[in-house]
């Protein structure tokens, strides 16, 4: 079935460092791809999305490009801030028998001053 | 605008006891989801409602779990009897309609953390 794999955490970075969180997927057809973020004490929220191959999603300085050839959707940010400390979930919108969002295991990011 | 509201935030019970979680979605959202999130893992869908109808409950353990969404608004998820392995966070989410899985526009509550002793 459809699934998402992402790099294990926790990831600890210094402020202003470059961030990459790897994500790969397995799916039937061409799913939509998402990154969700969960800040401490809050619910998950959509960070960015891409709905077709070669699309680039971006928000709050984060970017991810839908790569069909490598079935990947890596999350990047050029300069992280302490406020980016959170858990990041890669996810796909499955188009199999029932439309549903399938999540990866999450990657915890801590940014230290 | 109010977000998705869940209660209780925390619940501690002994095994074999019943427990219920409540969810109030964003006003006007027709689709409601219950997800299970185990420690260190991503959310897994338990059940999805389109208005009052459960359209995907394939992952709901029906021997002990039940859910309802009366009048197509609030929803309740029940476990009876609870087992040790049910300790987890139960997340509720809502979206405008069934296209939520394609747009990613799911809005999550803060979750209900269950501990079964």
Interface residues (C-beta under 8 A of the other chain):
Chain A: X4 X32 X34 X36 X41 X42 X43 X44 X45 X46 X49 X51 X89 X91 X93 X94 X95 X98 X99 X100 X101 X102 X103 X104 X105 X106
Chain B: X3 X4 X33 X40 X41 X42 X43 X44 X45 X48 X55 X56 X58 X91 X93 X98 X99 X100 X101 X102 X103 X104 X105 X106 X107 X108 X109 X110 X111
